[in-house]
Amino acid sequence: MRRRTLLAGGVGVLVAAIAAPLLTRRIDDELRHILRASFGDTIADDPEASLFITDVAAIWDDITPPAQRVTKPTTWMLSPLLVGPRAERENLTEVVTQTFMHSTNAIRAHEAGEPLVYLGMPDPYANPCANPLSAMWL
């Protein structure tokens, strides 16, 4: 009986050790998933989109406690099953999509086939005319 319990515990630990990297998601992966769902693979895999993801991930790491840096994106990955994280993920998706549209020419790149240009994080005080959605950015 004792041997069976130890063996079952050992197998459980081994399965958990193997499954943990597969069931965890970092914020970089979550951001790339959001961009793929919103803008498609071509724009999400562009090097300029990677610069955006790097900047947003740096902001995320600054404002998120260390204990939640892996647990939050993992619960968002499971959000279709969990009601609480679903609203968080929807809010994150909305903010990331709007910020990406304000910091790149994603609409023009998609519609006109132009190369994607990342302008940096939008800051209306530092650079009020950098909005690629405005008529002034031509």
TIVO-2410 file (N, C-alpha, C; in nm, 3 decimals):
# residues 138
REC num residu      c1      c2      c3 atome chaine
REC   1      M   0.083  -0.119   0.000     N      A
REC   1      M   0.000   0.000   0.000    CA      A
REC   1      M   0.087   0.126   0.000     C      A
REC   2      R   0.189   0.126   0.082     N      A
REC   2      R   0.278   0.241   0.091    CA      A
REC   2      R   0.356   0.260  -0.039     C      A
REC   3      R   0.399   0.150  -0.098     N      A
REC   3      R   0.473   0.157  -0.224    CA      A
REC   3      R   0.384   0.211  -0.336     C      A
REC   4      R   0.261   0.169  -0.339     N      A
REC   4      R   0.167   0.215  -0.441    CA      A
REC   4      R   0.140   0.365  -0.426     C      A
REC   5      T   0.128   0.412  -0.303     N      A
REC   5      T   0.106   0.554  -0.279    CA      A
REC   5      T   0.226   0.636  -0.323     C      A
REC   6      L   0.346   0.590  -0.289     N      A
REC   6      L   0.467   0.661  -0.332    CA      A
REC   6      L   0.480   0.661  -0.484     C      A
REC   7      L   0.450   0.549  -0.546     N      A
REC   7      L   0.458   0.542  -0.692    CA      A
REC   7      L   0.357   0.635  -0.757     C      A
REC   8      A   0.234   0.637  -0.707     N      A
REC   8      A   0.132   0.726  -0.761    CA      A
REC   8      A   0.170   0.872  -0.740     C      A
REC   9      G   0.226   0.905  -0.625     N      A
REC   9      G   0.271   1.042  -0.599    CA      A
REC   9      G   0.385   1.081  -0.692     C      A
REC  10      G   0.479   0.990  -0.715     N      A
REC  10      G   0.590   1.017  -0.806    CA      A
REC  10      G   0.543   1.039  -0.948     C      A
REC  11      V   0.448   0.958  -0.993     N      A
REC  11      V   0.392   0.975  -1.127    CA      A
REC  11      V   0.318   1.108  -1.137     C      A
REC  12      G   0.246   1.144  -1.032     N      A
REC  12      G   0.174   1.272  -1.032    CA      A
REC  12      G   0.269   1.391  -1.040     C      A
REC  13      V   0.379   1.385  -0.967     N      A
REC  13      V   0.478   1.493  -0.971    CA      A
REC  13      V   0.542   1.499  -1.110     C      A
REC  14      L   0.572   1.386  -1.168     N      A
REC  14      L   0.632   1.382  -1.301    CA      A
REC  14      L   0.537   1.440  -1.406     C      A
REC  15      V   0.410   1.404  -1.400     N      A
REC  15      V   0.311   1.457  -1.494    CA      A
REC  15      V   0.296   1.608  -1.476     C      A
REC  16      A   0.294   1.654  -1.352     N      A
REC  16      A   0.283   1.798  -1.327    CA      A
REC  16      A   0.405   1.873  -1.378     C      A
REC  17      A   0.522   1.816  -1.362     N      A
REC  17      A   0.645   1.881  -1.409    CA      A
REC  17      A   0.648   1.889  -1.561     C      A
REC  18      I   0.594   1.789  -1.628     N      A
REC  18      I   0.592   1.790  -1.773    CA      A
REC  18      I   0.482   1.883  -1.825     C      A
REC  19      A   0.367   1.886  -1.759     N      A
REC  19      A   0.253   1.965  -1.807    CA      A
REC  19      A   0.263   2.113  -1.772     C      A
REC  20      A   0.338   2.150  -1.670     N      A
REC  20      A   0.344   2.290  -1.627    CA      A
REC  20      A   0.388   2.384  -1.738     C      A
REC  21      P   0.496   2.357  -1.811     N      A
REC  21      P   0.533   2.450  -1.919    CA      A
REC  21      P   0.430   2.456  -2.032     C      A
REC  22      L   0.356   2.348  -2.052     N      A
REC  22      L   0.257   2.346  -2.158    CA      A
REC  22      L   0.130   2.421  -2.121     C      A
REC  23      L   0.101   2.430  -1.992     N      A
REC  23      L  -0.022   2.496  -1.947    CA      A
REC  23      L   0.000   2.638  -1.898     C      A
REC  24      T   0.122   2.687  -1.903     N      A
REC  24      T   0.148   2.824  -1.862    CA      A
REC  24      T   0.171   2.910  -1.985     C      A
REC  25      R   0.137   3.034  -1.974     N      A
REC  25      R   0.151   3.126  -2.085    CA      A
REC  25      R   0.208   3.257  -2.033     C      A
REC  26      R   0.306   3.308  -2.103     N      A
REC  26      R   0.364   3.437  -2.067    CA      A
REC  26      R   0.286   3.548  -2.136     C      A
REC  27      I   0.308   3.671  -2.091     N      A
REC  27      I   0.233   3.783  -2.147    CA      A
REC  27      I   0.269   3.804  -2.294     C      A
REC  28      D   0.393   3.772  -2.334     N      A
REC  28      D   0.432   3.787  -2.475    CA      A
REC  28      D   0.344   3.697  -2.564     C      A
REC  29      D   0.323   3.575  -2.519     N      A
REC  29      D   0.240   3.482  -2.596    CA      A
REC  29      D   0.095   3.530  -2.604     C      A
REC  30      E   0.046   3.584  -2.492     N      A
REC  30      E  -0.092   3.632  -2.489    CA      A
REC  30      E  -0.109   3.752  -2.582     C      A
REC  31      L  -0.011   3.843  -2.582     N      A
REC  31      L  -0.019   3.961  -2.669    CA      A
REC  31      L  -0.014   3.920  -2.817     C      A
REC  32      R   0.074   3.827  -2.849     N      A
REC  32      R   0.082   3.781  -2.988    CA      A
REC  32      R  -0.049   3.712  -3.029     C      A
REC  33      H  -0.110   3.638  -2.937     N      A
REC  33      H  -0.239   3.573  -2.965    CA      A
REC  33      H  -0.347   3.678  -2.992     C      A
REC  34      I  -0.348   3.785  -2.913     N      A
REC  34      I  -0.446   3.892  -2.933    CA      A
REC  34      I  -0.427   3.958  -3.069     C      A
REC  35      L  -0.301   3.986  -3.105     N      A
REC  35      L  -0.274   4.049  -3.235    CA      A
REC  35      L  -0.313   3.956  -3.350     C      A
REC  36      R  -0.286   3.827  -3.335     N      A
REC  36      R  -0.325   3.731  -3.440    CA      A
REC  36      R  -0.476   3.727  -3.457     C      A
REC  37      A  -0.548   3.726  -3.346     N      A
REC  37      A  -0.694   3.720  -3.353    CA      A
REC  37      A  -0.752   3.849  -3.411     C      A
REC  38      S  -0.689   3.963  -3.383     N      A
REC  38      S  -0.744   4.091  -3.428    CA      A
REC  38      S  -0.698   4.131  -3.568     C      A
REC  39      F  -0.571   4.102  -3.603     N      A
REC  39      F  -0.515   4.155  -3.726    CA      A
REC  39      F  -0.462   4.049  -3.823     C      A
REC  40      G  -0.457   3.925  -3.782     N      A
REC  40      G  -0.408   3.819  -3.870    CA      A
REC  40      G  -0.261   3.787  -3.849     C      A
REC  41      D  -0.218   3.678  -3.909     N      A
REC  41      D  -0.081   3.629  -3.890    CA      A
REC  41      D   0.024   3.720  -3.950     C      A
REC  42      T  -0.005   3.780  -4.064     N      A
REC  42      T   0.094   3.862  -4.133    CA      A
REC  42      T   0.137   3.980  -4.046     C      A
REC  43      I   0.042   4.049  -3.988     N      A
REC  43      I   0.074   4.165  -3.906    CA      A
REC  43      I   0.128   4.121  -3.770     C      A
REC  44      A   0.072   4.016  -3.711     N      A
REC  44      A   0.116   3.971  -3.578    CA      A
REC  44      A   0.258   3.918  -3.579     C      A
REC  45      D   0.303   3.861  -3.691     N      A
REC  45      D   0.438   3.806  -3.699    CA      A
REC  45      D   0.541   3.904  -3.752     C      A
REC  46      D   0.500   4.025  -3.783     N      A
REC  46      D   0.591   4.128  -3.835    CA      A
REC  46      D   0.690   4.170  -3.725     C      A
REC  47      P   0.814   4.200  -3.760     N      A
REC  47      P   0.912   4.245  -3.659    CA      A
REC  47      P   0.869   4.373  -3.587     C      A
REC  48      E   0.795   4.459  -3.654     N      A
REC  48      E   0.746   4.581  -3.589    CA      A
REC  48      E   0.644   4.547  -3.480     C      A
REC  49      A   0.563   4.445  -3.502     N      A
REC  49      A   0.469   4.400  -3.400    CA      A
REC  49      A   0.544   4.342  -3.280     C      A
REC  50      S   0.658   4.279  -3.307     N      A
REC  50      S   0.740   4.226  -3.197    CA      A
REC  50      S   0.794   4.339  -3.111     C      A
REC  51      L   0.827   4.453  -3.171     N      A
REC  51      L   0.871   4.569  -3.093    CA      A
REC  51      L   0.759   4.619  -3.002     C      A
REC  52      F   0.636   4.622  -3.056     N      A
REC  52      F   0.520   4.660  -2.976    CA      A
REC  52      F   0.500   4.564  -2.859     C      A
REC  53      I   0.509   4.435  -2.888     N      A
REC  53      I   0.491   4.334  -2.783    CA      A
REC  53      I   0.597   4.348  -2.675     C      A
REC  54      T   0.720   4.376  -2.715     N      A
REC  54      T   0.829   4.395  -2.618    CA      A
REC  54      T   0.801   4.515  -2.527     C      A
REC  55      D   0.753   4.625  -2.585     N      A
REC  55      D   0.723   4.744  -2.505    CA      A
REC  55      D   0.607   4.720  -2.408     C      A
REC  56      V   0.502   4.655  -2.456     N      A
REC  56      V   0.386   4.628  -2.370    CA      A
REC  56      V   0.424   4.528  -2.260     C      A
REC  57      A   0.505   4.429  -2.293     N      A
REC  57      A   0.548   4.332  -2.192    CA      A
REC  57      A   0.634   4.399  -2.086     C      A
REC  58      A   0.715   4.497  -2.125     N      A
REC  58      A   0.796   4.570  -2.025    CA      A
REC  58      A   0.707   4.649  -1.931     C      A
REC  59      I   0.604   4.712  -1.986     N      A
REC  59      I   0.508   4.785  -1.901    CA      A
REC  59      I   0.436   4.686  -1.809     C      A
REC  60      W   0.395   4.572  -1.864     N      A
REC  60      W   0.328   4.468  -1.785    CA      A
REC  60      W   0.416   4.424  -1.669     C      A
REC  61      D   0.544   4.400  -1.694     N      A
REC  61      D   0.634   4.354  -1.589    CA      A
REC  61      D   0.654   4.460  -1.481     C      A
REC  62      D   0.644   4.588  -1.519     N      A
REC  62      D   0.660   4.696  -1.421    CA      A
REC  62      D   0.540   4.709  -1.328     C      A
REC  63      I   0.419   4.685  -1.380     N      A
REC  63      I   0.299   4.709  -1.299    CA      A
REC  63      I   0.239   4.584  -1.238     C      A
REC  64      T   0.286   4.467  -1.274     N      A
REC  64      T   0.228   4.342  -1.225    CA      A
REC  64      T   0.317   4.281  -1.118     C      A
REC  65      P   0.258   4.239  -1.006     N      A
REC  65      P   0.339   4.170  -0.904    CA      A
REC  65      P   0.401   4.042  -0.961     C      A
REC  66      P   0.521   4.006  -0.915     N      A
REC  66      P   0.589   3.888  -0.971    CA      A
REC  66      P   0.508   3.760  -0.964     C      A
REC  67      A   0.426   3.744  -0.861     N      A
REC  67      A   0.349   3.620  -0.847    CA      A
REC  67      A   0.241   3.607  -0.954     C      A
REC  68      Q   0.197   3.719  -1.013     N      A
REC  68      Q   0.089   3.714  -1.111    CA      A
REC  68      Q   0.137   3.722  -1.255     C      A
REC  69      R   0.266   3.731  -1.278     N      A
REC  69      R   0.317   3.746  -1.415    CA      A
REC  69      R   0.293   3.622  -1.500     C      A
REC  70      V   0.284   3.505  -1.440     N      A
REC  70      V   0.255   3.383  -1.515    CA      A
REC  70      V   0.112   3.338  -1.489     C      A
REC  71      T   0.062   3.357  -1.366     N      A
REC  71      T  -0.071   3.306  -1.335    CA      A
REC  71      T  -0.181   3.381  -1.409     C      A
REC  72      K  -0.169   3.512  -1.425     N      A
REC  72      K  -0.275   3.587  -1.494    CA      A
REC  72      K  -0.288   3.545  -1.640     C      A
REC  73      P  -0.181   3.544  -1.722     N      A
REC  73      P  -0.199   3.498  -1.861    CA      A
REC  73      P  -0.245   3.353  -1.871     C      A
REC  74      T  -0.209   3.271  -1.775     N      A
REC  74      T  -0.254   3.132  -1.777    CA      A
REC  74      T  -0.404   3.123  -1.752     C      A
REC  75      T  -0.455   3.201  -1.657     N      A
REC  75      T  -0.600   3.200  -1.635    CA      A
REC  75      T  -0.673   3.263  -1.751     C      A
REC  76      W  -0.611   3.361  -1.820     N      A
REC  76      W  -0.675   3.417  -1.939    CA      A
REC  76      W  -0.682   3.312  -2.050     C      A
REC  77      M  -0.580   3.225  -2.057     N      A
REC  77      M  -0.581   3.119  -2.157    CA      A
REC  77      M  -0.700   3.026  -2.133     C      A
REC  78      L  -0.737   3.008  -2.006     N      A
REC  78      L  -0.849   2.921  -1.970    CA      A
REC  78      L  -0.980   2.998  -1.959     C      A
REC  79      S  -0.984   3.124  -2.004     N      A
REC  79      S  -1.099   3.211  -1.983    CA      A
REC  79      S  -1.231   3.161  -2.043     C      A
REC  80      P  -1.231   3.083  -2.152     N      A
REC  80      P  -1.361   3.032  -2.195    CA      A
REC  80      P  -1.428   2.943  -2.090     C      A
REC  81      L  -1.348   2.885  -2.002     N      A
REC  81      L  -1.402   2.797  -1.898    CA      A
REC  81      L  -1.431   2.871  -1.768     C      A
REC  82      L  -1.361   2.982  -1.742     N      A
REC  82      L  -1.373   3.054  -1.616    CA      A
REC  82      L  -1.441   3.188  -1.640     C      A
REC  83      V  -1.541   3.222  -1.560     N      A
REC  83      V  -1.618   3.344  -1.582    CA      A
REC  83      V  -1.539   3.468  -1.540     C      A
REC  84      G  -1.469   3.465  -1.428     N      A
REC  84      G  -1.398   3.582  -1.378    CA      A
REC  84      G  -1.291   3.634  -1.471     C      A
REC  85      P  -1.198   3.549  -1.516     N      A
REC  85      P  -1.093   3.597  -1.605    CA      A
REC  85      P  -1.141   3.636  -1.745     C      A
REC  86      R  -1.262   3.596  -1.780     N      A
REC  86      R  -1.312   3.629  -1.914    CA      A
REC  86      R  -1.324   3.780  -1.932     C      A
REC  87      A  -1.376   3.850  -1.831     N      A
REC  87      A  -1.388   3.996  -1.841    CA      A
REC  87      A  -1.251   4.063  -1.844     C      A
REC  88      E  -1.156   4.012  -1.764     N      A
REC  88      E  -1.020   4.066  -1.767    CA      A
REC  88      E  -0.958   4.050  -1.905     C      A
REC  89      R  -0.978   3.934  -1.964     N      A
REC  89      R  -0.918   3.909  -2.096    CA      A
REC  89      R  -0.984   3.997  -2.202     C      A
REC  90      E  -1.114   4.016  -2.194     N      A
REC  90      E  -1.182   4.103  -2.291    CA      A
REC  90      E  -1.132   4.246  -2.278     C      A
REC  91      N  -1.112   4.294  -2.155     N      A
REC  91      N  -1.059   4.429  -2.135    CA      A
REC  91      N  -0.918   4.440  -2.189     C      A
REC  92      L  -0.834   4.340  -2.162     N      A
REC  92      L  -0.697   4.341  -2.213    CA      A
REC  92      L  -0.697   4.340  -2.365     C      A
REC  93      T  -0.783   4.259  -2.425     N      A
REC  93      T  -0.790   4.253  -2.571    CA      A
REC  93      T  -0.829   4.389  -2.629     C      A
REC  94      E  -0.925   4.455  -2.568     N      A
REC  94      E  -0.968   4.585  -2.617    CA      A
REC  94      E  -0.856   4.689  -2.605     C      A
REC  95      V  -0.790   4.692  -2.490     N      A
REC  95      V  -0.683   4.790  -2.469    CA      A
REC  95      V  -0.565   4.764  -2.563     C      A
REC  96      V  -0.525   4.638  -2.577     N      A
REC  96      V  -0.412   4.605  -2.663    CA      A
REC  96      V  -0.444   4.637  -2.809     C      A
REC  97      T  -0.565   4.606  -2.853     N      A
REC  97      T  -0.603   4.633  -2.992    CA      A
REC  97      T  -0.604   4.783  -3.020     C      A
REC  98      Q  -0.663   4.862  -2.931     N      A
REC  98      Q  -0.667   5.006  -2.951    CA      A
REC  98      Q  -0.526   5.067  -2.945     C      A
REC  99      T  -0.445   5.022  -2.852     N      A
REC  99      T  -0.310   5.075  -2.841    CA      A
REC  99      T  -0.228   5.038  -2.964     C      A
REC 100      F  -0.246   4.917  -3.015     N      A
REC 100      F  -0.173   4.875  -3.134    CA      A
REC 100      F  -0.214   4.959  -3.254     C      A
REC 101      M  -0.343   4.991  -3.266     N      A
REC 101      M  -0.388   5.073  -3.377    CA      A
REC 101      M  -0.336   5.215  -3.367     C      A
REC 102      H  -0.319   5.266  -3.245     N      A
REC 102      H  -0.268   5.402  -3.226    CA      A
REC 102      H  -0.116   5.409  -3.235     C      A
REC 103      S  -0.048   5.297  -3.222     N      A
REC 103      S   0.098   5.301  -3.224    CA      A
REC 103      S   0.158   5.244  -3.352     C      A
REC 104      T   0.075   5.196  -3.442     N      A
REC 104      T   0.124   5.144  -3.571    CA      A
REC 104      T   0.031   5.190  -3.682     C      A
REC 105      N   0.071   5.162  -3.804     N      A
REC 105      N  -0.018   5.187  -3.917    CA      A
REC 105      N  -0.082   5.055  -3.962     C      A
REC 106      A  -0.132   4.978  -3.867     N      A
REC 106      A  -0.184   4.844  -3.894    CA      A
REC 106      A  -0.299   4.847  -3.995     C      A
REC 107      I  -0.386   4.946  -3.987     N      A
REC 107      I  -0.500   4.952  -4.079    CA      A
REC 107      I  -0.450   4.977  -4.221     C      A
REC 108      R  -0.362   5.074  -4.235     N      A
REC 108      R  -0.307   5.105  -4.367    CA      A
REC 108      R  -0.224   4.988  -4.421     C      A
REC 109      A  -0.147   4.923  -4.333     N      A
REC 109      A  -0.066   4.808  -4.376    CA      A
REC 109      A  -0.155   4.694  -4.423     C      A
REC 110      H  -0.267   4.676  -4.357     N      A
REC 110      H  -0.359   4.569  -4.396    CA      A
REC 110      H  -0.433   4.601  -4.526     C      A
REC 111      E  -0.483   4.724  -4.535     N      A
REC 111      E  -0.566   4.760  -4.651    CA      A
REC 111      E  -0.484   4.789  -4.776     C      A
REC 112      A  -0.372   4.861  -4.760     N      A
REC 112      A  -0.296   4.905  -4.877    CA      A
REC 112      A  -0.173   4.819  -4.904     C      A
REC 113      G  -0.143   4.726  -4.815     N      A
REC 113      G  -0.027   4.640  -4.834    CA      A
REC 113      G   0.105   4.708  -4.804     C      A
REC 114      E   0.102   4.820  -4.734     N      A
REC 114      E   0.225   4.890  -4.696    CA      A
REC 114      E   0.295   4.814  -4.585     C      A
REC 115      P   0.424   4.836  -4.566     N      A
REC 115      P   0.492   4.771  -4.453    CA      A
REC 115      P   0.444   4.830  -4.321     C      A
REC 116      L   0.440   4.746  -4.219     N      A
REC 116      L   0.397   4.789  -4.087    CA      A
REC 116      L   0.503   4.879  -4.025     C      A
REC 117      V   0.460   4.990  -3.966     N      A
REC 117      V   0.551   5.085  -3.901    CA      A
REC 117      V   0.507   5.101  -3.757     C      A
REC 118      Y   0.598   5.077  -3.664     N      A
REC 118      Y   0.570   5.096  -3.521    CA      A
REC 118      Y   0.625   5.232  -3.480     C      A
REC 119      L   0.538   5.318  -3.428     N      A
REC 119      L   0.575   5.454  -3.392    CA      A
REC 119      L   0.616   5.468  -3.247     C      A
REC 120      G   0.599   5.367  -3.167     N      A
REC 120      G   0.624   5.375  -3.024    CA      A
REC 120      G   0.492   5.385  -2.949     C      A
REC 121      M   0.501   5.376  -2.819     N      A
REC 121      M   0.380   5.385  -2.738    CA      A
REC 121      M   0.317   5.524  -2.753     C      A
REC 122      P   0.186   5.529  -2.774     N      A
REC 122      P   0.122   5.660  -2.793    CA      A
REC 122      P   0.125   5.743  -2.665     C      A
REC 123      D   0.168   5.866  -2.680     N      A
REC 123      D   0.171   5.961  -2.569    CA      A
REC 123      D   0.122   6.095  -2.622     C      A
REC 124      P  -0.001   6.134  -2.590     N      A
REC 124      P  -0.056   6.257  -2.648    CA      A
REC 124      P   0.017   6.383  -2.602     C      A
REC 125      Y   0.093   6.376  -2.493     N      A
REC 125      Y   0.164   6.494  -2.445    CA      A
REC 125      Y   0.300   6.508  -2.513     C      A
REC 126      A   0.367   6.397  -2.539     N      A
REC 126      A   0.499   6.402  -2.601    CA      A
REC 126      A   0.490   6.420  -2.752     C      A
REC 127      N   0.394   6.355  -2.815     N      A
REC 127      N   0.383   6.361  -2.961    CA      A
REC 127      N   0.236   6.356  -3.001     C      A
REC 128      P   0.166   6.469  -2.998     N      A
REC 128      P   0.022   6.467  -3.021    CA      A
REC 128      P  -0.019   6.434  -3.165     C      A
REC 129      C   0.069   6.445  -3.262     N      A
REC 129      C   0.031   6.423  -3.402    CA      A
REC 129      C   0.076   6.287  -3.454     C      A
REC 130      A   0.115   6.195  -3.368     N      A
REC 130      A   0.165   6.066  -3.414    CA      A
REC 130      A   0.057   5.962  -3.431     C      A
REC 131      N  -0.068   6.002  -3.421     N      A
REC 131      N  -0.178   5.907  -3.433    CA      A
REC 131      N  -0.195   5.866  -3.580     C      A
REC 132      P  -0.167   5.739  -3.614     N      A
REC 132      P  -0.178   5.698  -3.754    CA      A
REC 132      P  -0.323   5.684  -3.801     C      A
REC 133      L  -0.419   5.696  -3.710     N      A
REC 133      L  -0.559   5.690  -3.751    CA      A
REC 133      L  -0.614   5.828  -3.787     C      A
REC 134      S  -0.538   5.934  -3.759     N      A
REC 134      S  -0.586   6.069  -3.788    CA      A
REC 134      S  -0.561   6.104  -3.934     C      A
REC 135      A  -0.628   6.208  -3.980     N      A
REC 135      A  -0.611   6.253  -4.119    CA      A
REC 135      A  -0.477   6.323  -4.138     C      A
REC 136      M  -0.413   6.365  -4.029     N      A
REC 136      M  -0.286   6.437  -4.040    CA      A
REC 136      M  -0.168   6.345  -4.065     C      A
REC 137      W  -0.187   6.216  -4.042     N      A
REC 137      W  -0.075   6.121  -4.058    CA      A
REC 137      W  -0.082   6.061  -4.197     C      A
REC 138      L  -0.039   6.136  -4.295     N      A
REC 138      L  -0.042   6.088  -4.434    CA      A
REC 138      L   0.096   6.085  -4.493     C      A
***
